[in-house]
Amino acid sequence: MKTVAADAKGNIWFGASMTPGLFKFDGKSLTVYNSSNSGFPGEYSVLSISIDDKGNKWLGTSYQGLIKYNDTTWTVYDKSNSGLPSDLIKGVAVDQYGNKWIGTLNSGVIKFDGKNWTAYNSSNSGISFNGILSISIDKKCNVWVGMTNGLGKFDGQTWTVFNHSNSGLDADWIESVIVDKDGNKWMATNKGVSVLKGEGVLVDVKTDKITHPEIFSLEQNYPNPFNPSTKISFSIPEGRFVKLTVYDMLGKETAVLANEYRSVGMHTVQFDGSSLPSGIYIYTLQAGQFRDSRKLLLLK
């Protein structure tokens, strides 16, 4: 599962990693919307979902742009017919006024008020890097943005960025951020979980390396983003035949980093992306019944 949201009727909507389409669970049955059985456009995954007060589903997709679904009609906004500068949408949130805030992986944040598209990026705002991973909005209508270089806050006038160099936040890769009812910002980072209240980090839980692993695990690559090489670590609690494979976002195999027997312990391999174009790639570890995947970002 890649993203999940609940509507006012209690239906659960979600997108799945590397599986095209939109999924709905009403508590009893699962409905799949894809290009073969509905008006769902394209063959790309849904990476983010936000539902407005009218029940419209706003979907951020991998390379399909922004999709609106009102339970009857599918509407696509992409580079060819809107003000979107990118079709790779990692985060979507709707504020109290109905504005759609759209996070792109390579072109910053876009605000869509139903008519106008406004871009905030490294050339015209306080965002120093255009890699946006997630978006959430608090009760004061502040926009909180998980980025590849920290946590961004936009109060409607000014952008502020929190990262390891100017705050207690020790991880700059913010994969996901949500705001709870008390206004706390909960962040899933490449080092664990962090919580931000006001201007300070309250909790920062690191993911410790396991010297003698008791479970199978696949670590986030480092550095990330990277150019041209990065390291990927994984641990296995017993000797096992393992396969570590890298895929592009269309599911095409681009590299096999390990396909052999490995002994118990932590293992690290290097991935060289010199021959590949910039973009998101997915690496998957298969070891017996264990299977896990993570994403990495190549920027040239």
C-alpha positions, 0 to 999 in steps of 0.5 A: 500500500502506498497511500490511504484516505477515508471519506465521510462515509467511512470508505477507505481509498488507497493506492498500491505500490507498483500497481496501477489504479485506485482501490476502495474498501467499504468494510466488506468488499474491495473495488478496484478502479483501473483502465480496464474496468473504469475510466481510470486513465493510464497505467500508473500508480496512485501515490497520494490521495486527498478527499475534499469536503464535497467527496471529490478524490484528488489523486497524485500519480506517478507520471500521470499528473493530478486526477480528480474523481467525483464518483462518476467522472475522471478528470486529468490535469497534467503538463499538457492541459494545466499549470502543472510543471510536472506529472510526477505528483508525490503529495496532495492536500486540500485546505479549508478553502478548497485550494489543492496543494500539490507536491511534485518530486522535481518541480516544487509545490503547486497551489490550484484554487480551481482556476489558477495554478501558482508554483513555489520552487527554488527559484521564487520562494524559500524552498531550496530544493524542489523534491517534494514527498508529502503535504499536510495542512494544519488548522491555521491553514499552514502548509507543511511539506515533507521534502528531500532536504527537510520539513517546509512550512508555508504560512501564506506569506513566508516559507520556513525550512527545518533541517538538521543544520538549523533545528533539532531535526536530525533527518532531512529526508521527510517521506511523510508528514501529518498534523494531528488534532493538537497541531503536532507534526509527525514525520516519517524520516529515513532515520525513524520518526520525529515529532515537531511542536512549535519550533522544536523537535520533541521526539526523534527516534532513530532506526539503529543498525542491528549488529546481530539481526533478529529479523529480516530488514531492508534499509533506506539507501544512503545517500539519498538523493544520490549521484551517481552511486549510493549504498543499500544495506540489508540484514538477515537473521540466518544464512539465506539465498537473497536477491536484491533488484532495482526497478524503474517506476514502470516495473522494468528491471534495471539492475540486480545487485545481489543474487546469491547466498548470504550469511547471517548479518548486515550486508551492504552493496553499492548501486551505480546509476551512472548509465540511468536517467534521473528519477525514482527507482524501487529496490526490492529484497527477496529472501525466502518468504521475506520481501520488502521494497524501498525507493531511491532518487537519482538526481543528475 
